[in-house]
Amino acid sequence: MNEKNLKADEAVPVPESELSEWETLPDTQALDVIRAYGHSIRRIILTLLDIRPMRKTEIARYIHRFLGKKYSRSLIQHHLKLLDRAGLIGYMDDPEVPSKTKLVYLKAKTRIQVKQEPKPKLVDLITSDMVEMEFWQRFKEQAKGR
């Protein structure tokens, strides 16, 4: 199926051969990835890096062109740091400039999957007290694990 022919509400099927390449992240790491996608500048950076590795100055230049506004070096660095913390980008030596210059590259692609759950039965709704107890138990366990 050609991706260009897909409508916005259609899912892109993943070939079986690629399924083993993807990993499910723990909740805390997944939240870092979701936060990383939460800002338009970071989404632009990821789109740029999907094309090729770039220097920070190149990234800043493209963002200036796309958004029509100059952003400070420290703001670009802040966004890169958040993307790095989420594990989405990495740094490598620039082969053209063997000094301190580093290239930023796309370290991980992402996809979000949703599994549809069946509609709850009336009996399930009656057990809300048990659900609340289960929720707090899981919450306490996750808090201990941090």
Secondary structure, 3 states (H helix, E strand, C coil): CCHHHCCCCCCCCCCHHHHCCCCCCCHHHHHHHHHHCCCHHHHHHHHHHHHCCECHHHHHHHHHHHHCCCCCHHHHHHHHHHHHHCCCEEEEECCCCCCCCEEEEECCCCCCCCCCCCCCCHHHHHCHHHHHHHHHHHHHHHHHHC
